[in-house]
Amino acid sequence: MKKIKEFLLDNLIEIILLIGIINISIGFFMFNKVAGFIATGSLFIALAFLMWRGGD
């Protein structure tokens, strides 16, 4: 249990960012299927870029 708490606290920003990406993607998929795929792809590209530039 202690290791899980340490993992969550160490990676809190990445977890919150991933939850945000998932919520935005779900919203776009509800709006339109094509827009959902475009939004998901662009958000994951942005996530990869942010982790590459400022990663651990």
N, C-alpha and C positions, 0 to 999 in steps of 0.2 A: 504494500500500500504506500509505503514511503517513497519507493522508486517511481510510482505512478505520479504522485504529487510533485516530485522533483522534475519529472519529465514535462508535466503540464506547465509548471511555472517557468522552466527554462525555455519552452517553445510557445509561450502564450501568444505572442504577436503573430507568429505563423499560423497558429490554430485559429485565431480570430480572423485573420486574412482569408484563410481557406473557407471558413464558414460564410464570410461575406461573399466570396466568389460563388459558392454554391447557391446562396440565396438570390443573387443577381441572375445567375444562370436559370434557376427555376422560374423566376419572374419573366425572363425573356422567352423561355419555352412555353409559358402560358400565353404569352402574347402572339408568338409566331415560331414555328419550328426552325425555319432558316435563321431568323434573328437569334434564336437560342444557341445554335451551333456557332454562329459568328461571335457572339458575346463570350461563349465559353472558351473558344480558341484564343481570342484576343486577351481575355483575362488570365488564362494560363501562360500565355507568352509574357504578359506583364509581370506575373508572379515569378517566372523563371528569371526575367531580367532583374527584378528587384533582389532576388536571392543571390544572383551572380554578382551584382554590384555591391551589396551590403551584407552578404551572408556571413555566417560564423567563420 
